[in-house]
Amino acid sequence: MTELRPPALDPATLAERSGTGYPEPFRAMVAGRHKRALGDPLGLTDFGVNLTRLEPGAASAHRHWHTREDEFVYILEGELVLVTDAGEQLLRPGMCAGFPKGRPDGHHLVNRGDRPAVYLEIGSRHPEDEAFYPGIDLRALPGRRFTHADGTPY
């Protein structure tokens, strides 16, 4: 078989990124999160697509919600606990969840299992988006600049 070329892509050819822009003390929760940006190398600009792997004990993010970005996740492997303001739900392969912009429902995924979980995350890329993190002293301003909840820079 020949090597894939755009518009096709083999995610295994992309490097994983594991860092976070979160300031301390908020980094540890996502230390086991690894992403491969699928949309960028294909030239997608209106929305982002990440193939994300969460190690046991890791979370996708801190519970948050966006003012101007929709989010969607689709579980491919393993089991993840979806935590929202309404409680917790177990998501298995083939299940999905969506988070409309502007809806103040803090959400994240947590891997409480004993093996890695893999999912697709898809989100719009609105340049003026802000994110709020209920329960912790964190806020994301446009450009993913993190501040305290009151807007004071870290």
NORWOWO-V125544 format. One record per residue. N is the residue number from 0. PHI is phi in whole degrees, 0 to 359 (999 if undefined). Layout:
BEGIN
N:PHI, N:PHI
END
This chain:
BEGIN
0:999, 1:275, 2:292, 3:290, 4:223, 5:308, 6:270, 7:263, 8:205, 9:261, 10:305, 11:295, 12:277, 13:262, 14:287, 15:277, 16:244, 17:235, 18:282, 19:215, 20:272, 21:303, 22:284, 23:293, 24:260, 25:263, 26:281, 27:301, 28:299, 29:253, 30:299, 31:263, 32:257, 33:229, 34:237, 35:239, 36:284, 37:272, 38:286, 39:303, 40:292, 41:264, 42:83, 43:286, 44:237, 45:278, 46:214, 47:254, 48:226, 49:238, 50:266, 51:243, 52:243, 53:248, 54:285, 55:307, 56:89, 57:269, 58:240, 59:291, 60:186, 61:280, 62:305, 63:205, 64:211, 65:250, 66:280, 67:224, 68:235, 69:282, 70:227, 71:216, 72:232, 73:227, 74:278, 75:255, 76:217, 77:77, 78:231, 79:228, 80:264, 81:272, 82:250, 83:229, 84:301, 85:276, 86:132, 87:237, 88:219, 89:270, 90:249, 91:241, 92:309, 93:94, 94:268, 95:216, 96:211, 97:228, 98:229, 99:294, 100:300, 101:78, 102:264, 103:284, 104:236, 105:300, 106:217, 107:194, 108:248, 109:230, 110:266, 111:261, 112:274, 113:249, 114:217, 115:299, 116:238, 117:232, 118:211, 119:265, 120:239, 121:231, 122:210, 123:289, 124:239, 125:284, 126:294, 127:258, 128:294, 129:235, 130:233, 131:246, 132:239, 133:298, 134:90, 135:228, 136:274, 137:210, 138:211, 139:250, 140:267, 141:310, 142:84, 143:58, 144:271, 145:267, 146:226, 147:292, 148:303, 149:276, 150:96, 151:292, 152:297, 153:280
END
